[in-house]
Amino acid sequence: MIEARRLHILRAVADHRTVTAAAAALYLTPSAVSQQLTALEQETGHRLVERSARGVRLTAAGEILLAHTNAVLAQLERAEAELAAYSSGAAGTVTLASFATGIGLVVAPALTRLAESSPGIRLRVQDAEGDASLPMVLDRQVDVAVAVEYRGAPGADDPRLTRVPLYAEPFDAVLPVAHRLADSEWVPLADLAKDAWIGPFPGNPCHDVVVLACEQAGFQPVLEHTSDDFRAVVALASAGAGVALVPRSALRGMDVADVAIRPVDGVAPTRRVFAAVRCGAETHPLIAPVLDALKDAAAEDQ
């Protein structure tokens, strides 16, 4: 008999590629993870992982078991959801990770909606960049992620996750007021090829959006200044340090008197935001109202 908790450990090892990283994500010791993997190999009668100095990879048998693991764990999530519905579990805590702008745009309004529609649900929120929240869901550190598309993100067809689209927003060009294009109605990105740029650090999903947009316009942006805080980005632009692309919602409520904000000519770079839960958990009586509140908040903002 294969124990489900060992399947969860197998998936964590496959996701993180090292026993140490998987153990940290699961709040276990590396020795405990290794012991559980050994026990799983004994249960299945197959060698499932191969270890090397560079990490861990699944064997062919491990890959076969991983495919079944995704289906089994999703079905267990559904079972938990149905049992919770049977016991009318409309009271409890749901944990959610979101990037800062998403918290302001949809999570905070969703909290207000939940207080009215589902007062028994307590939503516990933590700030996490868009590329960090999805692994947190998969590792069961949180129940819901509000995340953005980025290079290397699990796709919409990933069997581990159920995704709910929330909103898409364009990036606007942020220019110093003395910039040569500050008075333009639209800003062609190609015309900013020789400018100094201000942008997020590599690894931030918005960094990927900016770099990809510039590459499609025919150049590689020279990032003279980096910050993941869009207020800092705008402040640097107002000081004449360079130009930037900033998500439109991130500019709300900022002091933008000393910069020029202009839409991008042509197809604007876009940030696509979605909520994600572990596959099968979307019908849980605590999680489903949270997803509904997020969707309603996003629809109202459009």
Backbone as CSV, one residue per row, in Angstrom:
resi,resn,N_x,N_y,N_z,CA_x,CA_y,CA_z,C_x,C_y,C_z
1,MET,0.847,-1.191,0.000,0.000,0.000,0.000,0.888,1.249,0.000
2,ILE,0.641,2.153,-0.953,1.425,3.387,-1.060,0.785,4.470,-0.188
3,GLU,1.592,5.085,0.654,1.082,6.145,1.516,1.062,7.471,0.759
4,ALA,-0.077,8.188,0.882,-0.249,9.428,0.131,0.772,10.484,0.530
5,ARG,1.140,10.541,1.813,2.080,11.576,2.244,3.441,11.371,1.585
6,ARG,3.778,10.126,1.258,5.048,9.885,0.567,4.965,10.328,-0.893
7,LEU,3.779,10.258,-1.478,3.600,10.786,-2.832,3.796,12.300,-2.839
8,HIS,3.316,12.955,-1.796,3.501,14.397,-1.694,4.982,14.742,-1.609
9,ILE,5.739,13.942,-0.883,7.177,14.161,-0.776,7.854,13.930,-2.127
10,LEU,7.424,12.901,-2.840,7.982,12.642,-4.173,7.771,13.846,-5.076
11,ARG,6.565,14.421,-5.051,6.293,15.570,-5.916,7.134,16.778,-5.508
12,ALA,7.316,16.977,-4.221,8.144,18.098,-3.757,9.581,17.929,-4.236
13,VAL,10.106,16.725,-4.185,11.465,16.473,-4.661,11.552,16.721,-6.162
14,ALA,10.535,16.294,-6.898,10.519,16.536,-8.346,10.459,18.021,-8.655
15,ASP,9.700,18.781,-7.864,9.566,20.222,-8.095,10.845,20.978,-7.749
16,HIS,11.460,20.623,-6.622,12.590,21.407,-6.104,13.957,20.883,-6.525
17,ARG,14.021,19.660,-6.997,15.228,19.081,-7.594,16.324,18.726,-6.597
18,THR,16.163,19.058,-5.338,17.120,18.602,-4.324,16.340,18.180,-3.088
19,VAL,16.912,17.231,-2.350,16.282,16.784,-1.114,16.251,17.912,-0.093
20,THR,17.321,18.692,-0.039,17.396,19.780,0.942,16.317,20.819,0.690
21,ALA,16.131,21.230,-0.566,15.112,22.231,-0.884,13.713,21.687,-0.637
22,ALA,13.477,20.435,-0.999,12.166,19.828,-0.752,11.888,19.753,0.740
23,ALA,12.899,19.387,1.517,12.726,19.304,2.965,12.389,20.667,3.561
24,ALA,13.066,21.713,3.091,12.786,23.059,3.600,11.359,23.482,3.275
25,ALA,10.904,23.160,2.059,9.550,23.529,1.662,8.493,22.789,2.471
26,LEU,8.802,21.560,2.871,7.846,20.727,3.597,8.022,20.795,5.115
27,TYR,8.977,21.624,5.563,9.267,21.746,6.994,9.664,20.397,7.599
28,LEU,10.495,19.669,6.853,11.042,18.395,7.307,12.563,18.470,7.279
29,THR,13.215,17.504,7.874,14.666,17.419,7.760,15.018,16.660,6.491
30,PRO,16.173,16.940,5.901,16.580,16.172,4.715,16.611,14.672,4.971
31,SER,17.031,14.263,6.171,17.073,12.822,6.467,15.671,12.224,6.473
32,ALA,14.678,12.998,6.963,13.300,12.502,6.974,12.786,12.325,5.550
33,VAL,13.115,13.278,4.667,12.701,13.167,3.264,13.352,11.946,2.625
34,SER,14.632,11.771,2.870,15.335,10.610,2.306,14.736,9.299,2.803
35,GLN,14.400,9.250,4.071,13.799,8.036,4.633,12.451,7.738,3.984
36,GLN,11.654,8.783,3.766,10.338,8.582,3.152,10.475,8.142,1.692
37,LEU,11.458,8.676,0.994,11.689,8.246,-0.384,12.120,6.780,-0.427
38,THR,12.989,6.404,0.489,13.417,5.000,0.557,12.231,4.086,0.843
39,ALA,11.359,4.504,1.771,10.172,3.711,2.095,9.248,3.601,0.891
40,LEU,9.122,4.701,0.133,8.266,4.681,-1.058,8.843,3.734,-2.102
41,GLU,10.153,3.728,-2.253,10.776,2.795,-3.192,10.540,1.351,-2.756
42,GLN,10.562,1.115,-1.468,10.287,-0.247,-0.974,8.832,-0.624,-1.215
43,GLU,7.928,0.332,-1.043,6.502,0.060,-1.274,6.219,-0.259,-2.737
44,THR,6.896,0.446,-3.632,6.618,0.266,-5.065,7.471,-0.828,-5.695
45,GLY,8.595,-1.137,-5.045,9.493,-2.124,-5.630,10.319,-1.586,-6.778
46,HIS,10.440,-0.254,-6.859,11.195,0.374,-7.950,12.091,1.476,-7.401
47,ARG,13.218,1.648,-8.053,14.051,2.811,-7.753,13.390,4.035,-8.391
48,LEU,13.132,5.048,-7.598,12.347,6.198,-8.070,13.183,7.444,-8.309
49,VAL,14.310,7.581,-7.611,15.137,8.782,-7.766,16.591,8.388,-7.942
50,GLU,17.313,9.251,-8.629,18.749,9.104,-8.782,19.408,10.349,-8.216
51,ARG,20.364,10.157,-7.327,21.042,11.269,-6.685,22.398,11.501,-7.321
52,SER,22.784,12.778,-7.399,24.097,13.144,-7.911,24.540,14.408,-7.186
53,ALA,25.740,14.861,-7.492,26.258,16.076,-6.855,25.419,17.295,-7.245
54,ARG,24.723,17.208,-8.356,23.935,18.342,-8.838,22.493,18.314,-8.360
55,GLY,22.104,17.270,-7.643,20.738,17.213,-7.138,20.120,15.848,-7.329
56,VAL,18.802,15.852,-7.494,18.035,14.612,-7.601,17.176,14.679,-8.848
57,ARG,17.088,13.587,-9.571,16.157,13.512,-10.689,15.385,12.197,-10.607
58,LEU,14.187,12.187,-11.158,13.363,10.989,-11.133,13.830,9.997,-12.185
59,THR,13.747,8.727,-11.843,13.974,7.673,-12.826,12.717,7.554,-13.699
60,ALA,12.785,6.660,-14.685,11.609,6.439,-15.533,10.430,5.956,-14.690
61,ALA,10.709,5.069,-13.728,9.640,4.602,-12.834,9.124,5.754,-11.976
62,GLY,10.027,6.626,-11.548,9.604,7.786,-10.757,8.701,8.717,-11.546
63,GLU,9.016,8.916,-12.830,8.182,9.776,-13.676,6.783,9.174,-13.847
64,ILE,6.721,7.846,-13.995,5.410,7.188,-14.111,4.604,7.400,-12.840
65,LEU,5.253,7.193,-11.694,4.543,7.364,-10.425,4.145,8.825,-10.211
66,LEU,4.981,9.770,-10.654,4.650,11.190,-10.492,3.377,11.548,-11.252
67,ALA,3.214,11.002,-12.453,1.996,11.278,-13.217,0.765,10.815,-12.455
68,HIS,0.848,9.655,-11.828,-0.269,9.173,-11.016,-0.396,9.988,-9.730
69,THR,0.734,10.456,-9.210,0.720,11.248,-7.982,-0.126,12.501,-8.141
70,ASN,0.041,13.197,-9.265,-0.740,14.414,-9.492,-2.233,14.113,-9.475
71,ALA,-2.643,13.000,-10.090,-4.056,12.626,-10.116,-4.547,12.211,-8.728
72,VAL,-3.717,11.462,-8.008,-4.115,10.988,-6.680,-4.275,12.158,-5.709
73,LEU,-3.307,13.063,-5.695,-3.377,14.183,-4.764,-4.528,15.122,-5.099
74,ALA,-4.805,15.295,-6.395,-5.964,16.111,-6.773,-7.255,15.457,-6.296
75,GLN,-7.346,14.138,-6.417,-8.554,13.449,-5.965,-8.700,13.537,-4.446
76,LEU,-7.593,13.489,-3.724,-7.657,13.641,-2.268,-8.128,15.043,-1.885
77,GLU,-7.690,16.054,-2.656,-8.184,17.418,-2.413,-9.698,17.471,-2.602
78,ARG,-10.182,16.797,-3.644,-11.637,16.778,-3.891,-12.367,16.054,-2.757
79,ALA,-11.773,14.970,-2.277,-12.394,14.229,-1.171,-12.499,15.104,0.070
80,GLU,-11.419,15.840,0.379,-11.451,16.746,1.523,-12.512,17.817,1.331
81,ALA,-12.637,18.313,0.105,-13.641,19.352,-0.173,-15.057,18.814,0.040
82,GLU,-15.321,17.591,-0.450,-16.664,17.032,-0.291,-16.980,16.728,1.170
83,LEU,-15.986,16.229,1.900,-16.210,15.961,3.317,-16.464,17.249,4.087
84,ALA,-15.718,18.301,3.737,-15.930,19.586,4.393,-17.319,20.129,4.062
85,ALA,-17.755,19.945,2.804,-19.095,20.393,2.430,-20.161,19.598,3.158
86,TYR,-19.913,18.291,3.309,-20.876,17.430,4.011,-21.059,17.879,5.457
87,SER,-19.963,18.296,6.063,-20.053,18.738,7.457,-20.337,20.230,7.583
88,SER,-20.699,20.845,6.425,-21.035,22.279,6.396,-19.914,23.123,6.995
89,GLY,-18.710,22.842,6.536,-17.562,23.556,7.094,-17.405,24.943,6.534
90,ALA,-18.372,25.821,6.795,-18.317,27.192,6.278,-17.636,28.130,7.253
91,ALA,-16.806,27.611,8.126,-16.062,28.446,9.058,-14.649,27.912,9.164
92,GLY,-13.678,28.789,9.056,-12.287,28.375,9.146,-11.384,29.399,8.510
93,THR,-10.095,29.068,8.429,-9.081,29.985,7.924,-8.569,29.518,6.572
94,VAL,-8.453,30.447,5.647,-7.860,30.205,4.340,-6.626,31.095,4.232
95,THR,-5.504,30.513,3.855,-4.278,31.292,3.704,-4.067,31.630,2.236
96,LEU,-3.633,32.856,1.985,-3.495,33.353,0.608,-2.199,34.142,0.484
97,ALA,-1.467,33.892,-0.598,-0.254,34.654,-0.905,-0.477,35.445,-2.182
98,SER,-0.075,36.712,-2.168,-0.255,37.581,-3.327,0.842,38.628,-3.371
99,PHE,1.168,39.091,-4.578,2.071,40.222,-4.715,1.353,41.491,-4.259
100,ALA,2.122,42.526,-3.932,1.575,43.689,-3.230,0.452,44.386,-4.000
101,THR,0.631,44.612,-5.301,-0.404,45.301,-6.067,-1.682,44.482,-6.127
102,GLY,-1.529,43.158,-6.232,-2.699,42.295,-6.232,-3.462,42.364,-4.927
103,ILE,-2.715,42.517,-3.824,-3.384,42.662,-2.524,-4.268,43.901,-2.525
104,GLY,-3.728,45.005,-3.019,-4.506,46.233,-3.032,-5.662,46.203,-4.007
105,LEU,-5.454,45.554,-5.161,-6.449,45.618,-6.224,-7.597,44.637,-6.023
106,VAL,-7.303,43.390,-5.634,-8.384,42.397,-5.546,-8.488,41.701,-4.192
107,VAL,-7.355,41.510,-3.493,-7.426,40.739,-2.252,-8.125,41.527,-1.152
108,ALA,-7.728,42.779,-0.965,-8.374,43.591,0.070,-9.876,43.761,-0.189
109,PRO,-10.304,44.087,-1.429,-11.748,44.127,-1.688,-12.435,42.786,-1.460
110,ALA,-11.723,41.683,-1.758,-12.308,40.361,-1.518,-12.515,40.126,-0.027
111,LEU,-11.600,40.615,0.797,-11.773,40.515,2.250,-13.061,41.185,2.699
112,THR,-13.322,42.356,2.151,-14.552,43.078,2.496,-15.779,42.279,2.079
113,ARG,-15.739,41.699,0.879,-16.866,40.903,0.398,-17.090,39.674,1.272
114,LEU,-16.002,39.012,1.646,-16.132,37.816,2.468,-16.714,38.129,3.837
115,ALA,-16.371,39.285,4.383,-16.906,39.662,5.695,-18.422,39.761,5.658
116,GLU,-18.968,40.094,4.486,-20.416,40.212,4.336,-21.067,38.895,3.925
117,SER,-20.434,38.191,2.966,-21.072,36.998,2.402,-20.738,35.715,3.156
118,SER,-19.530,35.645,3.707,-19.087,34.425,4.404,-18.342,34.813,5.673
119,PRO,-19.046,35.320,6.669,-18.366,35.840,7.866,-17.602,34.774,8.647
120,GLY,-17.877,33.508,8.392,-17.161,32.461,9.106,-15.785,32.160,8.535
121,ILE,-15.478,32.733,7.371,-14.194,32.476,6.729,-13.211,33.586,7.087
122,ARG,-12.087,33.189,7.626,-11.020,34.137,7.938,-9.939,33.987,6.882
123,LEU,-9.639,35.075,6.191,-8.614,35.050,5.144,-7.319,35.622,5.706
124,ARG,-6.297,34.798,5.723,-4.983,35.222,6.219,-4.087,35.477,5.012
125,VAL,-3.594,36.713,4.882,-2.894,37.156,3.673,-1.416,37.378,3.968
126,GLN,-0.575,36.979,3.023,0.839,37.316,3.121,1.366,37.768,1.778
127,ASP,2.277,38.723,1.827,2.878,39.296,0.625,3.917,38.331,0.071
128,ALA,3.807,38.021,-1.224,4.786,37.162,-1.893,4.809,37.530,-3.362
129,GLU,5.987,37.617,-3.933,6.087,37.926,-5.351,5.367,36.857,-6.181
130,GLY,4.969,37.270,-7.382,4.153,36.396,-8.215,4.791,35.079,-8.558
131,ASP,6.135,35.020,-8.585,6.795,33.762,-8.896,7.030,32.909,-7.663
132,ALA,6.744,33.443,-6.468,6.946,32.681,-5.232,5.669,32.029,-4.739
133,SER,4.519,32.608,-5.074,3.271,32.146,-4.479,2.823,30.781,-5.005
134,LEU,3.106,30.472,-6.276,2.681,29.176,-6.816,3.405,28.008,-6.148
135,PRO,4.727,28.063,-5.974,5.374,26.991,-5.206,4.838,26.888,-3.779
136,MET,4.431,28.002,-3.186,3.876,27.958,-1.831,2.567,27.165,-1.806
137,VAL,1.758,27.295,-2.857,0.532,26.505,-2.947,0.859,25.028,-3.108
138,LEU,1.774,24.726,-4.004,2.112,23.324,-4.261,2.726,22.658,-3.037
139,ASP,3.457,23.439,-2.242,4.078,22.891,-1.032,3.155,22.958,0.180
140,ARG,1.894,23.360,-0.043,0.876,23.418,1.010,1.214,24.428,2.106
141,GLN,2.007,25.429,1.764,2.278,26.508,2.705,1.115,27.501,2.752
142,VAL,0.407,27.643,1.625,-0.803,28.466,1.559,-1.847,27.715,0.744
143,ASP,-3.085,28.181,0.847,-4.183,27.535,0.111,-4.422,28.152,-1.262
144,VAL,-4.217,29.465,-1.365,-4.539,30.202,-2.591,-3.369,31.108,-2.937
145,ALA,-3.072,31.212,-4.226,-2.073,32.167,-4.702,-2.747,33.133,-5.672
146,VAL,-2.420,34.399,-5.548,-2.742,35.373,-6.595,-1.413,35.661,-7.275
147,ALA,-1.288,35.215,-8.515,0.005,35.192,-9.189,-0.108,35.803,-10.578
148,VAL,1.038,35.930,-11.227,1.091,36.479,-12.575,1.811,35.491,-13.482
149,GLU,1.535,35.608,-14.780,2.259,34.800,-15.750,3.720,35.224,-15.765
150,TYR,4.619,34.247,-15.856,6.041,34.548,-15.979,6.730,33.370,-16.655
151,ARG,7.903,33.632,-17.154,8.663,32.566,-17.807,8.928,31.433,-16.820
152,GLY,8.607,30.237,-17.221,8.825,29.095,-16.348,7.683,28.804,-15.403
153,ALA,6.613,29.615,-15.450,5.467,29.360,-14.572,4.743,28.089,-15.002
154,PRO,4.140,27.355,-14.054,3.303,26.218,-14.444,2.209,26.681,-15.407
155,GLY,2.008,25.949,-16.483,1.045,26.345,-17.500,-0.397,26.132,-17.065
156,ALA,-1.309,26.648,-17.874,-2.728,26.517,-17.563,-3.182,25.068,-17.553
157,ASP,-2.433,24.194,-18.229,-2.793,22.776,-18.281,-2.019,21.939,-17.256
158,ASP,-1.328,22.597,-16.322,-0.571,21.853,-15.315,-1.537,21.058,-14.439
159,PRO,-1.366,19.732,-14.315,-2.334,18.917,-13.574,-2.303,19.146,-12.065
160,ARG,-1.325,19.898,-11.578,-1.221,20.118,-10.134,-2.076,21.280,-9.653
161,LEU,-2.470,22.168,-10.572,-3.112,23.417,-10.185,-4.406,23.652,-10.950
162,THR,-5.342,24.338,-10.289,-6.520,24.891,-10.957,-6.367,26.404,-10.941
163,ARG,-6.458,27.017,-12.114,-6.255,28.459,-12.230,-7.563,29.166,-12.555
164,VAL,-7.751,30.349,-11.981,-8.925,31.177,-12.221,-8.441,32.543,-12.708
165,PRO,-8.681,32.912,-13.977,-8.247,34.228,-14.461,-8.930,35.350,-13.675
166,LEU,-8.168,36.383,-13.338,-8.715,37.523,-12.613,-8.733,38.790,-13.477
167,TYR,-7.573,39.226,-13.934,-7.553,40.427,-14.765,-6.243,40.497,-15.541
168,ALA,-6.239,41.337,-16.547,-5.028,41.635,-17.314,-4.898,43.148,-17.383
169,GLU,-3.684,43.626,-17.235,-3.479,45.071,-17.259,-2.233,45.412,-18.055
170,PRO,-2.271,46.542,-18.784,-1.099,46.937,-19.567,-0.044,47.613,-18.706
171,PHE,1.165,47.633,-19.204,2.241,48.433,-18.629,2.282,49.770,-19.373
172,ASP,2.441,50.853,-18.644,2.607,52.170,-19.241,4.058,52.606,-19.160
173,ALA,4.474,53.443,-20.112,5.817,54.011,-20.068,5.844,55.149,-19.054
174,VAL,6.863,55.144,-18.204,7.066,56.210,-17.216,8.361,56.928,-17.587
175,LEU,8.234,58.231,-17.893,9.357,59.010,-18.401,9.616,60.222,-17.512
176,PRO,10.859,60.672,-17.426,11.099,61.967,-16.780,10.350,63.067,-17.540
177,VAL,9.906,64.108,-16.851,9.111,65.150,-17.506,9.909,65.875,-18.586
178,ALA,11.244,65.856,-18.476,12.066,66.532,-19.483,12.445,65.603,-20.640
179,HIS,11.934,64.388,-20.635,12.269,63.426,-21.686,11.755,63.907,-23.035
180,ARG,12.471,63.564,-24.080,12.116,64.016,-25.430,10.748,63.511,-25.890
181,LEU,10.254,62.409,-25.303,8.957,61.857,-25.700,7.863,62.134,-24.669
182,ALA,8.154,62.990,-23.698,7.199,63.220,-22.615,5.889,63.817,-23.111
183,ASP,5.936,64.540,-24.220,4.719,65.169,-24.741,4.030,64.335,-25.811
184,SER,4.561,63.142,-26.087,3.951,62.290,-27.109,2.653,61.678,-26.588
185,GLU,1.728,61.424,-27.508,0.476,60.780,-27.107,0.706,59.304,-26.818
186,TRP,1.554,58.664,-27.633,1.911,57.257,-27.460,3.424,57.143,-27.549
187,VAL,3.988,56.150,-26.879,5.443,55.972,-26.870,5.805,54.651,-27.551
188,PRO,6.485,54.700,-28.706,6.995,53.456,-29.298,8.179,52.953,-28.485
189,LEU,8.143,51.703,-28.070,9.227,51.174,-27.252,10.576,51.253,-27.963
190,ALA,10.583,51.054,-29.278,11.843,51.079,-30.020,12.548,52.423,-29.886
191,ASP,11.787,53.486,-29.645,12.392,54.812,-29.495,13.080,54.991,-28.150
192,LEU,12.938,53.997,-27.248,13.595,54.073,-25.939,14.809,53.150,-25.866
193,ALA,15.240,52.635,-27.019,16.309,51.627,-27.036,17.615,52.150,-26.458
194,LYS,17.901,53.437,-26.633,19.183,53.973,-26.183,19.102,54.640,-24.815
195,ASP,17.931,54.585,-24.178,17.766,55.188,-22.862,18.289,54.272,-21.770
196,ALA,18.629,54.871,-20.636,18.858,54.090,-19.418,17.508,53.636,-18.887
197,TRP,17.459,52.429,-18.328,16.202,51.857,-17.868,16.226,51.614,-16.358
198,ILE,15.033,51.670,-15.783,14.802,51.350,-14.377,13.808,50.200,-14.350
199,GLY,14.086,49.160,-13.609,13.149,48.043,-13.623,13.347,47.094,-12.458
200,PRO,12.486,46.096,-12.362,12.583,45.102,-11.285,13.805,44.219,-11.440
201,PHE,14.150,43.546,-10.350,15.272,42.619,-10.367,14.938,41.393,-11.230
202,PRO,15.943,40.775,-11.842,15.712,39.488,-12.513,15.104,38.489,-11.533
203,GLY,14.147,37.720,-12.016,13.404,36.803,-11.152,12.029,37.322,-10.823
204,ASN,11.875,38.640,-10.816,10.552,39.233,-10.650,9.783,39.053,-11.959
205,PRO,8.533,38.563,-11.909,7.780,38.373,-13.155,7.670,39.634,-14.011
206,CYS,7.615,40.803,-13.372,7.524,42.045,-14.148,8.815,42.314,-14.913
207,HIS,9.934,41.853,-14.379,11.200,41.961,-15.117,11.087,41.210,-16.439
208,ASP,10.509,40.011,-16.395,10.341,39.224,-17.616,9.472,39.959,-18.631
209,VAL,8.384,40.575,-18.157,7.477,41.290,-19.063,8.210,42.440,-19.743
210,VAL,8.974,43.214,-18.962,9.687,44.368,-19.506,10.731,43.921,-20.528
211,VAL,11.545,42.946,-20.161,12.611,42.501,-21.055,12.038,41.903,-22.334
212,LEU,10.998,41.091,-22.212,10.394,40.479,-23.395,9.807,41.538,-24.324
213,ALA,9.133,42.555,-23.751,8.552,43.625,-24.571,9.642,44.373,-25.328
214,CYS,10.742,44.646,-24.658,11.839,45.348,-25.320,12.479,44.475,-26.391
215,GLU,12.647,43.190,-26.105,13.210,42.282,-27.109,12.331,42.227,-28.350
216,GLN,11.009,42.216,-28.144,10.098,42.193,-29.287,10.158,43.501,-30.074
217,ALA,10.575,44.594,-29.391,10.742,45.879,-30.071,12.121,46.005,-30.714
218,GLY,12.964,44.978,-30.525,14.235,44.949,-31.227,15.460,45.361,-30.443
219,PHE,15.368,45.420,-29.115,16.547,45.802,-28.340,16.515,45.164,-26.960
220,GLN,17.672,45.171,-26.316,17.821,44.681,-24.949,17.942,45.899,-24.036
221,PRO,17.032,46.084,-23.075,17.108,47.275,-22.228,18.337,47.250,-21.320
222,VAL,18.956,48.401,-21.163,20.096,48.539,-20.252,19.546,48.989,-18.904
223,LEU,19.467,48.054,-17.947,18.910,48.350,-16.625,19.992,48.981,-15.753
224,GLU,19.958,50.304,-15.704,20.920,51.037,-14.879,20.543,50.978,-13.399
225,HIS,19.235,50.890,-13.114,18.758,50.918,-11.735,17.712,49.821,-11.572
226,THR,17.728,49.132,-10.429,16.782,48.044,-10.199,16.104,48.189,-8.847
227,SER,14.801,47.946,-8.857,14.013,47.920,-7.622,12.719,47.183,-7.895
228,ASP,12.290,46.377,-6.927,10.994,45.702,-7.027,9.863,46.578,-6.493
229,ASP,10.191,47.742,-5.975,9.205,48.680,-5.437,8.901,49.715,-6.517
230,PHE,7.680,49.698,-7.041,7.346,50.608,-8.136,7.351,52.069,-7.708
231,ARG,7.139,52.344,-6.433,7.269,53.723,-5.968,8.707,54.206,-6.121
232,ALA,9.643,53.327,-5.831,11.050,53.671,-6.016,11.372,53.850,-7.498
233,VAL,10.795,53.009,-8.350,11.006,53.126,-9.789,10.528,54.488,-10.286
234,VAL,9.331,54.892,-9.869,8.781,56.178,-10.290,9.620,57.330,-9.735
235,ALA,10.086,57.190,-8.498,10.915,58.244,-7.907,12.213,58.416,-8.690
236,LEU,12.811,57.299,-9.109,14.045,57.391,-9.895,13.778,58.028,-11.262
237,ALA,12.648,57.674,-11.870,12.299,58.295,-13.149,12.079,59.792,-12.986
238,SER,11.436,60.193,-11.898,11.197,61.623,-11.667,12.503,62.388,-11.463
239,ALA,13.543,61.675,-11.007,14.853,62.297,-10.830,15.673,62.292,-12.116
240,GLY,15.092,61.772,-13.197,15.777,61.759,-14.479,16.753,60.615,-14.651
241,ALA,16.626,59.577,-13.806,17.593,58.485,-13.839,17.378,57.528,-15.005
242,GLY,16.205,57.548,-15.621,15.941,56.638,-16.717,14.453,56.522,-16.990
243,VAL,14.104,55.557,-17.828,12.713,55.306,-18.197,12.310,53.945,-17.662
244,ALA,11.007,53.683,-17.632,10.528,52.425,-17.063,9.201,52.043,-17.680
245,LEU,8.871,50.773,-17.515,7.523,50.274,-17.799,6.943,49.804,-16.476
246,VAL,5.740,50.287,-16.146,5.127,49.996,-14.851,3.687,49.552,-15.069
247,PRO,3.230,48.488,-14.382,1.819,48.093,-14.502,0.901,49.250,-14.130
248,ARG,-0.157,49.421,-14.885,-1.039,50.581,-14.709,-1.611,50.651,-13.295
249,SER,-1.996,49.503,-12.721,-2.599,49.538,-11.388,-1.594,49.960,-10.324
250,ALA,-0.296,49.686,-10.562,0.722,50.052,-9.579,0.900,51.560,-9.486
251,LEU,0.442,52.289,-10.501,0.596,53.748,-10.511,-0.529,54.454,-9.771
252,ARG,-1.575,53.704,-9.429,-2.705,54.323,-8.746,-2.292,54.827,-7.362
253,GLY,-2.697,56.012,-7.047,-2.422,56.570,-5.727,-1.016,57.096,-5.543
254,MET,-0.173,56.981,-6.569,1.181,57.512,-6.459,1.208,58.999,-6.798
255,ASP,2.234,59.685,-6.316,2.515,61.056,-6.726,3.284,60.980,-8.039
256,VAL,2.613,61.282,-9.132,3.236,61.174,-10.457,3.384,62.543,-11.113
257,ALA,3.415,63.598,-10.288,3.486,64.958,-10.834,4.789,65.209,-11.577
258,ASP,5.856,64.503,-11.199,7.176,64.774,-11.786,7.585,63.760,-12.836
259,VAL,6.635,62.972,-13.330,6.914,62.050,-14.430,5.809,62.177,-15.472
260,ALA,6.123,61.708,-16.665,5.118,61.619,-17.731,4.750,60.153,-17.901
261,ILE,3.458,59.853,-17.840,2.973,58.484,-17.994,2.252,58.394,-19.334
262,ARG,2.746,57.541,-20.198,2.197,57.455,-21.548,1.945,55.991,-21.911
263,PRO,0.844,55.723,-22.628,0.617,54.351,-23.105,1.633,53.976,-24.168
264,VAL,1.892,52.679,-24.275,2.852,52.165,-25.244,2.181,52.020,-26.597
265,ASP,2.851,52.464,-27.627,2.320,52.348,-28.985,2.331,50.883,-29.418
266,GLY,1.282,50.467,-30.127,1.194,49.088,-30.590,0.654,48.173,-29.510
267,VAL,1.110,46.921,-29.525,0.657,45.938,-28.534,1.405,46.188,-27.228
268,ALA,0.681,46.629,-26.221,1.315,46.975,-24.954,1.705,45.715,-24.191
269,PRO,2.846,45.729,-23.512,3.167,44.609,-22.607,2.092,44.500,-21.538
270,THR,1.748,43.290,-21.181,0.578,43.056,-20.325,0.929,42.096,-19.196
271,ARG,0.398,42.394,-18.017,0.521,41.494,-16.869,-0.808,40.762,-16.697
272,ARG,-0.773,39.437,-16.770,-1.979,38.626,-16.629,-1.987,37.996,-15.242
273,VAL,-3.049,38.263,-14.509,-3.128,37.880,-13.098,-4.199,36.809,-12.923
274,PHE,-3.901,35.812,-12.119,-4.846,34.724,-11.885,-4.723,34.238,-10.449
275,ALA,-5.768,33.569,-9.990,-5.725,32.875,-8.708,-5.472,31.401,-8.989
276,ALA,-4.768,30.744,-8.091,-4.463,29.322,-8.273,-4.598,28.586,-6.952
277,VAL,-5.129,27.373,-7.040,-5.225,26.477,-5.886,-4.779,25.095,-6.335
278,ARG,-4.513,24.220,-5.388,-4.179,22.847,-5.753,-5.381,22.201,-6.436
279,CYS,-5.102,21.467,-7.485,-6.179,20.852,-8.253,-7.056,19.995,-7.345
280,GLY,-8.344,20.220,-7.418,-9.296,19.513,-6.584,-9.781,20.328,-5.407
281,ALA,-9.017,21.362,-5.020,-9.383,22.175,-3.857,-10.351,23.298,-4.201
282,GLU,-10.590,23.514,-5.493,-11.423,24.654,-5.897,-12.871,24.542,-5.435
283,THR,-13.333,23.336,-5.090,-14.712,23.171,-4.617,-14.815,23.116,-3.096
284,HIS,-13.705,23.254,-2.407,-13.742,23.229,-0.942,-14.619,24.376,-0.442
285,PRO,-15.502,24.128,0.547,-16.451,25.151,0.981,-15.804,26.382,1.618
286,LEU,-14.535,26.291,1.989,-13.836,27.479,2.463,-13.116,28.199,1.325
287,ILE,-12.605,27.452,0.379,-11.810,28.040,-0.694,-12.682,28.594,-1.818
288,ALA,-13.773,27.891,-2.164,-14.626,28.353,-3.265,-15.151,29.779,-3.045
289,PRO,-15.630,30.143,-1.832,-16.066,31.532,-1.636,-14.940,32.556,-1.794
290,VAL,-13.717,32.164,-1.447,-12.585,33.074,-1.618,-12.329,33.319,-3.101
291,LEU,-12.363,32.258,-3.896,-12.176,32.414,-5.336,-13.293,33.273,-5.937
292,ASP,-14.520,33.061,-5.493,-15.634,33.870,-5.993,-15.456,35.336,-5.626
293,ALA,-15.009,35.590,-4.399,-14.813,36.978,-3.957,-13.697,37.646,-4.753
294,LEU,-12.633,36.911,-5.066,-11.556,37.449,-5.866,-12.040,37.775,-7.279
295,LYS,-12.810,36.852,-7.876,-13.340,37.099,-9.225,-14.260,38.317,-9.237
296,ASP,-15.131,38.436,-8.225,-16.059,39.581,-8.172,-15.291,40.887,-8.005
297,ALA,-14.274,40.883,-7.153,-13.486,42.084,-6.933,-12.759,42.499,-8.201
298,ALA,-12.236,41.510,-8.923,-11.523,41.819,-10.177,-12.490,42.353,-11.236
299,ALA,-13.684,41.747,-11.316,-14.671,42.203,-12.307,-15.146,43.621,-12.005
300,GLU,-15.291,43.940,-10.753,-15.768,45.274,-10.380,-14.731,46.346,-10.691
301,ASP,-13.459,45.965,-10.653,-12.391,46.943,-10.895,-12.202,47.247,-12.372
302,GLN,-12.661,46.351,-13.238,-12.424,46.556,-14.665,-13.306,47.671,-15.229
